[in-house]
Amino acid sequence: MAIGTLYIISTPIGNLADVTLRALEVLKNVSVILSEDTRETDKMLKRYGMNKKQISYRDQNHESIFPYILNELEKGNDIAIVTDSGTPLISDPGFKLVRDLIGKNMNVISIPGPSAVTASLVVSGLPTDKFSFLGFLPKSEGQIARILNDYGKLDSTLIIYESPFGVKKLLNIIKNTLGNRKICVVNEITKVHEKIFRGYLDEVTVNIKDIKLKGEFVILIAKEGY
C-alpha cells in the first residue's frame, strides 16, 4: 500500500476569497486536517461547503499526536496541516511535524498561497531584492536591541511580526537602536480595515499615535542608508 502525504496548506490571512483552487481541492480529499485552531479553520471550511475531521495541532501536543499522524500516513491516508492564517511553519506550528516526518521518509508537499511576509513586503515601497524575516521578537528590550543591532547591519529589508500591544514599544526600540530609518507598518492586511503606514520612523510613529491598535502587525525596516 502506498503511504499517504502530508500537505502543508496556506490559507487566507484575512480575506477568505484568497484561498487557492488547489488548496480547496486538497482539503476536500484529505482524511483529516491538523488545525492550529479548529474554530478558525471551520470558518473557512463552512465558507466552501466542507465538513472535515479536524484535530488540534500545536507544538505543545506534537509528541503525543505524532504517532497517530504517522500511523495514518503509513495506512495510506493523506493529511493536511493548516494554521489560523497564512502559511504553516512561518511563525506558526508545523516545523517539528515536517522535520520528524521527513526523518521517517514520509511524503511532504507544500500547497503555496497567502503569507503576510510577502504580501506586506510587496506593498511596503522598501527594497524587495533581499529581506530578512525575524518573526516575533523576544519580550526583553535588551534582546530586541541585540537582534536589531545584528540584523540592522545587513543589506536587506527586515520584516517583523508584532501584536497590537507591542507595536509602539517596538517602534521606540527600533528608533533607539537603528535610528530614524524608513519603515512600513502594515496592519490587518487583506482585511476590511487594512492600514498601511509608510515613511521615516518618526513620521509613522506620529501617524499611528492616536489610532486604536488591534489585529496583527507586520513591521518592515529599510536597510541603512536607503
N, CA, C and O of each residue as an XYZ file, in Angstrom:
904
protein
N       0.847     -1.195      0.000
C       0.000      0.000      0.000
C       0.887      1.253      0.000
O       1.870      1.331      0.738
N       0.527      2.215     -0.830
C       1.284      3.462     -0.897
C       1.063      4.268      0.376
O      -0.027      4.269      0.949
N       2.115      4.951      0.804
C       1.973      5.782      2.001
C       1.244      7.078      1.644
O       1.216      7.492      0.485
N       0.659      7.705      2.655
C      -0.048      8.952      2.449
C       0.904     10.134      2.389
O       2.121      9.980      2.488
N       0.332     11.305      2.227
C       1.111     12.536      2.087
C       0.623     13.583      3.072
O      -0.580     13.745      3.279
N       1.564     14.292      3.677
C       1.214     15.468      4.464
C       1.260     16.674      3.543
O       2.287     16.949      2.924
N       0.143     17.397      3.452
C       0.071     18.614      2.646
C       0.135     19.832      3.565
O      -0.692     19.986      4.464
N       1.120     20.688      3.333
C       1.233     21.945      4.074
C       0.465     22.992      3.280
O       0.916     23.430      2.222
N      -0.694     23.391      3.790
C      -1.608     24.222      3.000
C      -1.687     25.643      3.539
O      -2.018     25.864      4.704
N      -1.380     26.596      2.675
C      -1.521     28.011      3.027
C      -2.983     28.412      2.912
O      -3.655     28.078      1.936
N      -3.467     29.128      3.913
C      -4.861     29.576      3.934
C      -4.915     31.102      4.039
O      -3.904     31.723      4.368
N      -6.064     31.720      3.770
C      -6.163     33.178      3.757
C      -5.678     33.836      5.052
O      -5.827     33.282      6.142
N      -5.093     35.030      4.907
C      -4.634     35.782      6.073
C      -5.670     36.815      6.506
O      -5.394     37.655      7.362
N      -6.847     36.753      5.921
C      -7.902     37.686      6.298
C      -9.111     37.542      5.401
O     -10.214     37.252      5.865
N      -8.897     37.748      4.113
C      -9.975     37.644      3.133
C     -10.110     36.192      2.681
O      -9.203     35.644      2.054
N     -11.246     35.573      3.002
C     -11.433     34.150      2.708
C     -11.436     33.839      1.220
O     -11.282     32.682      0.830
N     -11.611     34.858      0.382
C     -11.600     34.638     -1.060
C     -10.191     34.400     -1.585
O     -10.022     34.043     -2.751
N      -9.180     34.592     -0.749
C      -7.795     34.449     -1.192
C      -7.295     33.008     -1.214
O      -6.154     32.768     -1.610
N      -8.102     32.058     -0.807
C      -7.663     30.656     -0.826
C      -7.523     30.184     -2.274
O      -8.299     30.599     -3.135
N      -6.540     29.321     -2.550
C      -6.331     28.869     -3.919
C      -7.237     27.685     -4.259
O      -7.705     26.964     -3.378
N      -7.468     27.508     -5.555
C      -8.286     26.388     -6.015
C      -7.631     25.057     -5.643
O      -8.317     24.104     -5.274
N      -6.318     25.000     -5.740
C      -5.603     23.762     -5.394
C      -5.750     23.450     -3.912
O      -5.928     22.293     -3.532
N      -5.674     24.488     -3.070
C      -5.827     24.267     -1.633
C      -7.200     23.680     -1.319
O      -7.309     22.746     -0.524
N      -8.238     24.217     -1.932
C      -9.594     23.708     -1.696
C      -9.730     22.266     -2.155
O     -10.359     21.451     -1.479
N      -9.148     21.951     -3.295
C      -9.241     20.593     -3.826
C      -8.569     19.596     -2.895
O      -9.106     18.520     -2.632
N      -7.391     19.959     -2.400
C      -6.670     19.057     -1.496
C      -7.426     18.902     -0.177
O      -7.553     17.794      0.345
N      -7.927     20.014      0.357
C      -8.673     19.954      1.612
C      -9.898     19.040      1.500
O     -10.258     18.354      2.458
N     -10.525     19.036      0.344
C     -11.697     18.185      0.143
C     -11.341     16.705      0.196
O     -12.167     15.876      0.577
N     -10.122     16.378     -0.182
C      -9.757     14.974     -0.367
C      -8.935     14.350      0.754
O      -8.772     13.130      0.786
N      -8.413     15.161      1.675
C      -7.619     14.568      2.756
C      -8.520     13.881      3.777
O      -9.715     14.162      3.857
N      -7.939     12.992      4.541
C      -8.705     12.254      5.554
C      -8.932     13.076      6.814
O      -9.970     12.966      7.466
N      -7.940     13.906      7.146
C      -8.035     14.707      8.362
C      -7.232     15.988      8.181
O      -6.251     16.019      7.439
N      -7.660     17.039      8.865
C      -6.960     18.322      8.828
C      -6.399     18.607     10.214
O      -7.128     18.586     11.205
N      -5.107     18.873     10.275
C      -4.472     19.307     11.510
C      -4.573     20.825     11.562
O      -4.014     21.513     10.707
N      -5.278     21.352     12.554
C      -5.549     22.785     12.621
C      -4.944     23.396     13.881
O      -5.007     22.812     14.963
N      -4.360     24.578     13.721
C      -3.871     25.304     14.885
C      -5.034     25.630     15.813
O      -4.926     25.482     17.030
N      -6.147     26.074     15.230
C      -7.384     26.336     15.979
C      -8.535     25.847     15.115
O      -8.828     26.433     14.073
N      -9.182     24.783     15.541
C     -10.243     24.177     14.728
C     -11.393     25.134     14.466
O     -12.066     25.032     13.440
N     -11.624     26.061     15.383
C     -12.718     27.018     15.188
C     -12.423     27.966     14.044
O     -13.313     28.305     13.263
N     -11.163     28.399     13.942
C     -10.778     29.291     12.844
C     -10.837     28.556     11.507
O     -11.335     29.097     10.520
N     -10.337     27.343     11.475
C     -10.364     26.562     10.234
C     -11.792     26.284      9.811
O     -12.099     26.264      8.619
N     -12.670     26.067     10.785
C     -14.067     25.757     10.487
C     -14.759     26.894      9.732
O     -15.654     26.647      8.924
N     -14.349     28.131      9.991
C     -14.933     29.279      9.278
C     -14.670     29.168      7.780
O     -15.564     29.413      6.970
N     -13.455     28.802      7.417
C     -13.106     28.655      6.003
C     -13.795     27.444      5.392
O     -14.307     27.510      4.275
N     -13.805     26.331      6.134
C     -14.428     25.119      5.608
C     -15.913     25.330      5.333
O     -16.428     24.890      4.306
N     -16.594     26.002      6.249
C     -18.021     26.268      6.058
C     -18.258     27.185      4.872
O     -19.228     27.014      4.134
N     -17.374     28.162      4.687
C     -17.493     29.087      3.562
C     -17.499     28.322      2.236
O     -18.175     28.720      1.287
N     -16.748     27.228      2.177
C     -16.643     26.476      0.931
C     -17.346     25.120      0.989
O     -17.045     24.214      0.212
N     -18.284     25.002      1.919
C     -19.163     23.840      1.961
C     -18.503     22.533      2.338
O     -18.899     21.470      1.860
N     -17.499     22.606      3.193
C     -16.797     21.384      3.606
C     -17.053     21.076      5.074
O     -17.168     21.973      5.908
N     -17.136     19.799      5.360
C     -17.261     19.344      6.744
C     -16.244     18.218      6.938
O     -16.525     17.054      6.654
N     -15.071     18.586      7.421
C     -13.970     17.626      7.514
C     -13.579     17.363      8.959
O     -13.765     18.211      9.831
N     -13.035     16.176      9.200
C     -12.498     15.862     10.514
C     -11.274     16.729     10.778
O     -10.369     16.824      9.949
N     -11.265     17.360     11.953
C     -10.136     18.190     12.336
C      -9.552     17.706     13.666
O     -10.261     17.187     14.528
N      -8.253     17.890     13.799
C      -7.560     17.625     15.058
C      -6.715     18.844     15.387
O      -5.998     19.357     14.528
N      -6.796     19.306     16.615
C      -5.994     20.451     17.035
C      -4.528     20.054     17.079
O      -4.152     19.085     17.740
N      -3.705     20.817     16.365
C      -2.267     20.533     16.369
C      -1.487     21.792     16.721
O      -1.632     22.829     16.074
N      -0.660     21.686     17.755
C       0.239     22.763     18.169
C       1.580     22.149     18.542
O       1.689     20.937     18.729
N       2.592     22.991     18.648
C       3.906     22.481     19.052
C       3.829     21.752     20.395
O       4.553     20.786     20.635
N       2.931     22.239     21.273
C       2.845     21.685     22.625
C       2.322     20.247     22.648
O       2.649     19.491     23.563
N       1.514     19.859     21.655
C       0.993     18.493     21.683
C       1.617     17.618     20.595
O       1.100     16.545     20.284
N       2.721     18.079     20.022
C       3.359     17.340     18.923
C       3.723     15.908     19.321
O       3.407     14.959     18.604
N       4.382     15.761     20.457
C       4.866     14.439     20.858
C       3.725     13.442     21.042
O       3.856     12.270     20.690
N       2.614     13.905     21.589
C       1.501     12.996     21.861
C       0.720     12.640     20.601
O       0.162     11.547     20.506
N       0.676     13.559     19.628
C      -0.148     13.320     18.446
C       0.639     12.746     17.275
O       0.048     12.223     16.331
N       1.963     12.838     17.325
C       2.776     12.385     16.186
C       2.565     10.912     15.846
O       2.442     10.586     14.665
N       2.515     10.000     16.833
C       2.291      8.584     16.482
C       1.004      8.367     15.682
O       0.976      7.550     14.761
N      -0.060      9.094     16.031
C      -1.322      8.972     15.293
C      -1.137      9.426     13.847
O      -1.574      8.752     12.914
N      -0.483     10.582     13.671
C      -0.270     11.123     12.327
C       0.555     10.148     11.490
O       0.214      9.862     10.343
N       1.625      9.648     12.062
C       2.488      8.708     11.345
C       1.722      7.446     10.959
O       1.872      6.944      9.845
N       0.914      6.940     11.862
C       0.134      5.735     11.592
C      -0.850      5.948     10.446
O      -1.007      5.082      9.586
N      -1.513      7.106     10.439
C      -2.466      7.416      9.369
C      -1.770      7.477      8.016
O      -2.279      6.949      7.027
N      -0.618      8.113      7.971
C       0.132      8.207      6.716
C       0.608      6.836      6.255
O       0.567      6.526      5.065
N       1.052      6.031      7.185
C       1.521      4.684      6.831
C       0.382      3.808      6.309
O       0.615      2.857      5.564
N      -0.859      4.138      6.709
C      -2.026      3.407      6.207
C      -2.469      3.917      4.839
O      -3.389      3.371      4.229
N      -1.801      4.974      4.363
C      -2.138      5.500      3.039
C      -3.078      6.678      3.052
O      -3.528      7.117      1.994
N      -3.392      7.209      4.239
C      -4.302      8.353      4.337
C      -3.540      9.672      4.210
O      -2.477      9.847      4.805
N      -4.089     10.580      3.438
C      -3.492     11.907      3.282
C      -3.964     12.827      4.399
O      -5.100     12.728      4.863
N      -3.081     13.720      4.821
C      -3.368     14.649      5.916
C      -2.959     16.055      5.496
O      -1.966     16.230      4.789
N      -3.717     17.054      5.927
C      -3.364     18.450      5.681
C      -3.053     19.130      7.007
O      -3.647     18.807      8.035
N      -2.115     20.075      6.974
C      -1.888     20.926      8.135
C      -2.135     22.374      7.716
O      -1.626     22.837      6.696
N      -2.930     23.080      8.531
C      -3.207     24.494      8.291
C      -3.048     25.241      9.613
O      -3.117     24.644     10.688
N      -2.836     26.540      9.522
C      -2.796     27.371     10.715
C      -3.939     28.371     10.657
O      -4.743     28.354      9.725
N      -4.009     29.240     11.655
C      -5.127     30.187     11.702
C      -5.166     31.068     10.462
O      -6.243     31.451     10.004
N      -3.997     31.392      9.918
C      -3.932     32.208      8.711
C      -2.549     32.117      8.098
O      -1.552     31.989      8.809
N      -2.492     32.183      6.776
C      -1.212     32.206      6.097
C      -0.580     30.834      5.945
O      -1.264     29.811      5.909
N       0.735     30.837      5.858
C       1.498     29.634      5.572
C       1.973     28.950      6.851
O       2.664     29.578      7.654
N       1.624     27.685      7.061
C       2.102     26.960      8.242
C       3.622     26.981      8.337
O       4.317     27.085      7.326
N       4.130     26.882      9.564
C       5.548     26.868      9.906
C       6.165     28.261      9.964
O       7.188     28.440     10.625
N       5.570     29.268      9.286
C       6.133     30.618      9.301
C       5.589     31.336     10.532
O       4.513     31.932     10.486
N       6.342     31.277     11.636
C       5.889     31.782     12.941
C       4.594     31.102     13.379
O       3.798     31.685     14.115
N       4.392     29.885     12.932
C       3.220     29.084     13.284
C       3.653     27.624     13.450
O       4.751     27.258     13.031
N       2.805     26.790     14.055
C       3.171     25.390     14.277
C       3.418     24.630     12.983
O       2.902     24.999     11.928
N       4.212     23.565     13.070
C       4.387     22.667     11.941
C       5.809     22.213     11.693
O       6.018     21.160     11.090
N       6.799     22.979     12.143
C       8.190     22.619     11.860
C       8.550     21.248     12.420
O       9.140     20.427     11.717
N       8.197     20.991     13.685
C       8.531     19.704     14.297
C       7.906     18.546     13.522
O       8.524     17.498     13.340
N       6.685     18.753     13.076
C       5.972     17.710     12.339
C       6.672     17.408     11.022
O       6.931     16.247     10.704
N       6.978     18.447     10.261
C       7.641     18.257      8.974
C       9.018     17.622      9.164
O       9.386     16.691      8.448
N       9.769     18.131     10.133
C      11.096     17.583     10.412
C      11.035     16.092     10.714
O      11.811     15.309     10.166
N      10.114     15.705     11.584
C      10.049     14.302     12.015
C       9.512     13.391     10.920
O       9.925     12.235     10.821
N       8.591     13.901     10.093
C       8.068     13.079      9.002
C       9.122     12.870      7.919
O       9.224     11.785      7.348
N       9.896     13.900      7.641
C      10.993     13.752      6.682
C      11.986     12.712      7.195
O      12.530     11.918      6.427
N      12.212     12.734      8.508
C      13.102     11.753      9.119
C      12.593     10.330      8.988
O      13.367      9.376      9.054
N      11.267     10.188      8.799
C      10.661      8.865      8.624
C      10.427      8.548      7.140
O       9.761      7.569      6.804
N      10.984      9.386      6.262
C      10.850      9.207      4.809
C       9.401      9.273      4.330
O       9.022      8.583      3.384
N       8.601     10.100      4.984
C       7.218     10.310      4.575
C       7.140     11.384      3.478
O       8.063     12.182      3.310
N       6.040     11.390      2.747
C       5.825     12.391      1.697
C       5.332     13.705      2.314
O       4.381     13.709      3.096
N       5.971     14.802      1.965
C       5.563     16.125      2.437
C       5.505     17.061      1.234
O       6.496     17.226      0.523
N       4.342     17.674      1.007
C       4.151     18.548     -0.149
C       3.593     19.900      0.304
O       2.708     19.965      1.157
N       4.120     20.961     -0.275
C       3.653     22.319      0.030
C       2.609     22.766     -0.988
O       2.802     22.632     -2.196
N       1.502     23.299     -0.479
C       0.483     23.928     -1.330
C       0.589     25.431     -1.068
O       0.001     25.925     -0.106
N       1.325     26.164     -1.901
C       1.619     27.575     -1.607
C       0.393     28.465     -1.698
O      -0.614     28.123     -2.317
N       0.515     29.625     -1.056
C      -0.588     30.574     -1.063
C      -0.258     31.791     -0.225
O       0.894     32.224     -0.201
N      -1.244     32.359      0.466
C      -1.062     33.614      1.198
C       0.006     33.543      2.283
O       0.162     32.528      2.961
N       0.735     34.639      2.427
C       1.713     34.811      3.502
C       1.825     36.293      3.802
O       2.038     37.099      2.896
N       1.683     36.653      5.060
C       1.758     38.063      5.442
C       3.138     38.650      5.167
O       3.269     39.854      4.950
N       4.169     37.800      5.173
C       5.532     38.278      4.917
C       5.623     38.890      3.525
O       5.987     40.057      3.382
N       5.297     38.118      2.512
C       5.429     38.594      1.138
C       4.347     39.606      0.774
O       4.607     40.552      0.030
N       3.125     39.411      1.297
C       2.044     40.349      0.991
C       2.381     41.753      1.490
O       2.063     42.744      0.833
N       3.025     41.831      2.654
C       3.399     43.132      3.219
C       4.622     43.711      2.504
O       4.689     44.915      2.256
N       5.571     42.862      2.180
C       6.803     43.339      1.543
C       6.526     44.031      0.218
O       7.094     45.086     -0.063
N       5.658     43.445     -0.595
C       5.457     43.983     -1.941
C       4.690     45.297     -1.961
O       4.713     45.998     -2.972
N       4.010     45.653     -0.871
C       3.306     46.944     -0.828
C       4.033     47.966      0.039
O       3.545     49.081      0.221
N       5.189     47.596      0.572
C       5.887     48.459      1.524
C       6.592     49.644      0.877
O       6.762     50.688      1.506
N       6.999     49.485     -0.368
C       7.798     50.514     -1.007
C       9.265     50.424     -0.623
O      10.060     51.276     -1.020
N       9.637     49.405      0.142
C      11.021     49.185      0.543
C      11.646     48.140     -0.388
O      10.921     47.393     -1.045
N      12.983     48.077     -0.452
C      13.636     47.123     -1.355
C      13.183     45.687     -1.130
O      13.098     45.219      0.006
N      12.896     45.004     -2.217
C      12.381     43.630     -2.144
C      13.388     42.584     -2.612
O      13.111     41.386     -2.555
N      14.559     43.034     -3.078
C      15.516     42.077     -3.631
C      16.156     41.204     -2.558
O      16.510     40.053     -2.813
N      16.303     41.762     -1.354
C      16.825     40.997     -0.219
C      16.003     41.357      1.008
O      15.767     42.535      1.276
N      15.566     40.346      1.756
C      14.856     40.626      3.003
C      15.153     39.542      4.031
O      15.435     38.394      3.688
N      15.083     39.933      5.292
C      15.337     39.026      6.411
C      14.104     38.985      7.294
O      13.693     40.009      7.839
N      13.513     37.807      7.438
C      12.316     37.658      8.256
C      12.704     37.259      9.667
O      13.326     36.217      9.876
N      12.338     38.089     10.639
C      12.712     37.851     12.031
C      11.564     37.303     12.861
O      11.769     36.934     14.017
N      10.355     37.240     12.298
C       9.211     36.720     13.031
C       8.870     37.573     14.238
O       9.053     38.790     14.211
N       8.368     36.940     15.312
C       8.082     37.643     16.559
C       9.367     37.741     17.372
O      10.047     36.736     17.579
N       9.701     38.931     17.829
C      10.915     39.123     18.611
C      10.667     38.796     20.084
O       9.514     38.733     20.511
N      11.725     38.587     20.863
C      11.564     38.311     22.301
C      10.893     39.488     23.011
O      10.748     40.567     22.436
N      10.492     39.275     24.245
C       9.843     40.328     25.025
C      10.844     41.317     25.612
O      10.523     42.494     25.778
N      12.036     40.859     25.924
C      13.041     41.694     26.574
C      13.553     42.786     25.645
O      13.929     42.514     24.504
N      13.565     44.025     26.138
C      14.076     45.135     25.334
C      15.538     44.924     24.976
O      15.960     45.246     23.865
N      16.311     44.386     25.908
C      17.718     44.133     25.645
C      17.924     43.123     24.526
O      18.784     43.307     23.664
N      17.128     42.048     24.543
C      17.235     41.028     23.496
C      16.809     41.588     22.143
O      17.430     41.304     21.118
N      15.744     42.386     22.150
C      15.282     43.005     20.909
C      16.371     43.890     20.327
O      16.658     43.827     19.131
N      16.977     44.714     21.171
C      18.020     45.628     20.715
C      19.210     44.864     20.133
O      19.780     45.281     19.125
N      19.586     43.751     20.761
C      20.713     42.960     20.258
C      20.402     42.377     18.882
O      21.247     42.388     17.988
N      19.198     41.876     18.726
C      18.799     41.310     17.432
C      18.778     42.389     16.360
O      19.266     42.176     15.250
N      18.215     43.544     16.690
C      18.161     44.640     15.719
C      19.553     45.127     15.356
O      19.822     45.433     14.195
N      20.437     45.201     16.340
C      21.819     45.612     16.066
C      22.495     44.651     15.093
O      23.194     45.079     14.175
N      22.285     43.357     15.297
C      22.916     42.358     14.439
C      22.346     42.399     13.021
O      23.089     42.505     12.046
N      21.028     42.313     12.920
C      20.402     42.242     11.609
C      20.341     43.594     10.913
O      20.251     43.664      9.688
N      20.390     44.663     11.694
C      20.336     46.003     11.115
C      21.552     46.350     10.279
O      21.535     47.335      9.541
N      22.610     45.554     10.382
C      23.824     45.778      9.593
C      23.736     45.140      8.210
O      24.572     45.400      7.345
N      22.722     44.306      8.009
C      22.605     43.577      6.749
C      22.098     44.470      5.620
O      21.424     45.474      5.851
N      22.436     44.081      4.408
C      21.972     44.788      3.218
C      20.616     44.212      2.798
O      20.471     43.672      1.701
N      19.632     44.336      3.685
C      18.319     43.755      3.406
C      17.235     44.449      4.212
O      17.506     45.057      5.248
N      16.008     44.351      3.725
C      14.847     44.838      4.457
C      14.525     43.843      5.580
O      14.505     42.633      5.356
N      14.277     44.354      6.771
C      13.921     43.497      7.905
C      12.406     43.419      8.033
O      11.712     44.423      7.870
N      11.896     42.235      8.323
C      10.452     42.039      8.473
C      10.176     41.401      9.827
O      10.751     40.368     10.169
N       9.283     42.034     10.598
C       8.996     41.600     11.963
C       7.487     41.492     12.155
O       6.734     42.331     11.659
N       7.045     40.467     12.871
C       5.649     40.346     13.295
C       5.512     40.951     14.692
O       6.416     40.836     15.520
N       4.371     41.595     14.944
C       4.137     42.159     16.269
C       2.642     42.199     16.571
O       1.817     42.343     15.669
N       2.307     42.069     17.851
C       0.920     42.182     18.298
C       0.584     43.658     18.493
O       1.488     44.489     18.569
N      -0.713     43.997     18.575
C      -1.074     45.408     18.778
C      -0.580     45.962     20.098
O      -0.452     47.176     20.255
N      -0.302     45.084     21.048
C       0.107     45.535     22.378
C       1.572     45.957     22.428
O       1.986     46.652     23.356
N       2.359     45.542     21.438
C       3.780     45.840     21.488
C       4.295     46.731     20.384
O       5.495     46.992     20.311
N       3.409     47.207     19.519
C       3.839     47.980     18.350
C       4.577     49.260     18.737
O       5.687     49.500     18.263
N       3.972     50.080     19.594
C       4.577     51.360     19.946
C       5.906     51.162     20.681
O       6.863     51.904     20.457
N       5.955     50.170     21.547
C       7.196     49.865     22.260
C       8.277     49.446     21.277
O       9.422     49.883     21.392
N       7.928     48.604     20.314
C       8.897     48.126     19.344
C       9.412     49.270     18.473
O      10.610     49.343     18.198
N       8.533     50.154     18.042
C       8.963     51.287     17.222
C       9.957     52.157     17.982
O      10.911     52.674     17.401
N       9.729     52.315     19.274
C      10.642     53.107     20.097
C      12.020     52.438     20.200
O      13.049     53.113     20.155
N      12.028     51.116     20.338
C      13.299     50.387     20.414
C      14.039     50.469     19.075
O      15.260     50.620     19.037
N      13.290     50.369     17.992
C      13.904     50.485     16.662
C      14.571     51.847     16.494
O      15.694     51.946     15.999
N      13.865     52.889     16.912
C      14.422     54.245     16.804
C      15.704     54.375     17.622
O      16.696     54.921     17.139
N      15.687     53.877     18.852
C      16.854     53.993     19.732
C      18.031     53.139     19.260
O      19.188     53.439     19.552
N      17.711     52.063     18.521
C      18.754     51.128     18.093
C      19.284     51.431     16.689
O      20.493     51.442     16.459
N      18.369     51.673     15.768
C      18.756     51.816     14.363
C      18.619     53.241     13.831
O      19.059     53.538     12.720
N      18.012     54.114     14.620
C      17.835     55.484     14.163
C      16.549     55.668     13.369
O      15.694     54.784     13.330
N      16.431     56.824     12.741
C      15.193     57.204     12.052
C      15.166     56.658     10.622
O      15.202     57.419      9.654
N      15.103     55.335     10.506
C      15.102     54.703      9.187
C      13.722     54.772      8.538
O      12.721     55.050      9.198
N      13.692     54.514      7.238
C      12.416     54.357      6.561
C      11.801     53.028      6.983
O      12.487     52.009      7.057
N      10.511     53.051      7.254
C       9.823     51.831      7.660
C       8.446     51.765      7.006
O       7.981     52.724      6.389
N       7.823     50.630      7.157
C       6.425     50.452      6.748
C       5.753     49.607      7.816
O       6.272     48.562      8.208
N       4.601     50.057      8.284
C       3.816     49.306      9.269
C       2.513     48.885      8.596
O       1.723     49.724      8.164
N       2.301     47.576      8.514
C       1.122     47.025      7.851
C       0.229     46.368      8.895
O       0.686     45.542      9.684
N      -1.035     46.737      8.894
C      -1.983     46.239      9.885
C      -3.193     45.617      9.195
O      -3.779     46.211      8.289
N      -3.563     44.403      9.639
C      -4.775     43.728      9.147
C      -4.773     43.581      7.621
O      -5.787     43.827      6.970
N      -3.639     43.181      7.062
C      -3.542     43.091      5.604
C      -4.553     42.106      5.034
O      -4.750     41.021      5.580
N      -5.186     42.485      3.945
C      -6.255     41.793      3.195
C      -7.616     41.879      3.881
O      -8.623     41.453      3.315
N      -7.653     42.427      5.099
C      -8.931     42.517      5.811
C      -9.624     43.847      5.523
O      -9.053     44.733      4.887
N     -10.858     43.973      5.997
C     -11.667     45.166      5.721
C     -10.994     46.431      6.219
O     -11.044     47.462      5.547
N     -10.367     46.371      7.381
C      -9.764     47.561      7.991
C      -8.244     47.610      7.789
O      -7.513     48.099      8.650
N      -7.783     47.105      6.658
C      -6.349     47.131      6.354
C      -5.811     48.565      6.385
O      -6.411     49.492      5.841
N      -4.655     48.708      7.045
C      -3.994     50.017      7.118
C      -2.512     49.834      6.815
O      -1.893     48.858      7.239
N      -1.952     50.795      6.068
C      -0.535     50.764      5.740
C       0.058     52.143      5.998
O      -0.425     53.145      5.470
N       1.106     52.187      6.812
C       1.782     53.440      7.145
C       3.210     53.370      6.610
O       3.962     52.456      6.949
N       3.578     54.336      5.778
C       4.916     54.358      5.176
C       5.606     55.679      5.462
O       4.958     56.721      5.564
N       6.917     55.627      5.590
C       7.680     56.853      5.791
C       8.838     56.626      6.739
O       9.158     55.492      7.096
N       9.463     57.727      7.144
C      10.503     57.604      8.157
C       9.864     57.273      9.494
O       8.702     57.602      9.731
N      10.620     56.622     10.366
C      10.087     56.101     11.618
C       9.396     57.182     12.442
O       8.310     56.949     12.972
N      10.001     58.350     12.558
C       9.395     59.431     13.337
C       8.017     59.795     12.801
O       7.080     60.017     13.568
N       7.903     59.855     11.481
C       6.640     60.212     10.838
C       5.570     59.151     11.073
O       4.428     59.474     11.400
N       5.941     57.899     10.908
C       4.983     56.801     11.098
C       4.530     56.737     12.552
O       3.353     56.505     12.828
N       5.450     56.938     13.473
C       5.112     56.907     14.900
C       4.053     57.955     15.227
O       3.130     57.686     15.997
N       4.179     59.130     14.656
C       3.192     60.197     14.871
C       1.847     59.802     14.256
O       0.800     60.032     14.860
N       1.872     59.213     13.066
C       0.638     58.864     12.360
C      -0.188     57.795     13.070
O      -1.413     57.784     12.951
N       0.465     56.898     13.804
C      -0.288     55.840     14.485
C      -0.515     56.150     15.965
O      -1.125     55.360     16.687
N      -0.024     57.294     16.403
C      -0.059     57.637     17.826
C      -1.458     57.557     18.419
O      -1.642     56.994     19.498
N      -2.443     58.112     17.728
C      -3.798     58.200     18.289
C      -4.764     57.185     17.691
O      -5.976     57.301     17.877
N      -4.249     56.203     16.982
C      -5.102     55.189     16.369
C      -5.255     54.001     17.316
O      -4.292     53.559     17.941
N      -6.472     53.499     17.407
C      -6.716     52.322     18.232
C      -6.111     51.114     17.539
O      -6.543     50.744     16.448
N      -5.123     50.501     18.155
C      -4.393     49.410     17.538
C      -5.051     48.065     17.855
O      -5.300     47.741     19.017
N      -5.322     47.305     16.825
C      -5.872     45.964     17.006
C      -5.464     45.100     15.818
O      -5.099     45.616     14.761
N      -5.529     43.797     15.995
C      -5.144     42.898     14.924
C      -3.633     42.722     14.846
O      -2.887     43.283     15.648
N      -3.201     41.945     13.881
C      -1.780     41.643     13.733
C      -1.067     42.716     12.914
O      -1.651     43.332     12.022
N       0.219     42.926     13.239
C       1.031     43.927     12.553
C       2.263     43.286     11.925
O       2.836     42.336     12.458
N       2.653     43.836     10.771
C       3.931     43.499     10.155
C       4.715     44.796     10.058
O       4.234     45.780      9.497
N       5.909     44.797     10.599
C       6.761     45.980     10.571
C       7.971     45.696      9.687
O       8.689     44.717      9.888
N       8.182     46.565      8.711
C       9.285     46.403      7.778
C      10.240     47.571      7.927
O       9.810     48.723      7.997
N      11.534     47.284      7.977
C      12.554     48.291      8.221
C      13.543     48.293      7.060
O      14.079     47.251      6.684
N      13.776     49.474      6.501
C      14.706     49.580      5.367
C      16.149     49.399      5.834
O      16.481     49.647      6.993
N      16.973     48.972      4.930
C      18.408     48.859      5.224
C      18.987     50.243      5.446
O      18.426     51.241      4.994
N      20.103     50.299      6.140
C      20.740     51.568      6.457
C      21.111     52.325      5.186
O      21.680     51.760      4.251
N      20.781     53.600      5.171
C      21.136     54.435      4.028
C      20.139     54.472      2.896
O      20.334     55.203      1.924
N      19.045     53.679      3.003
C      18.058     53.694      1.921
C      17.156     54.917      2.022
O      16.264     55.096      1.193
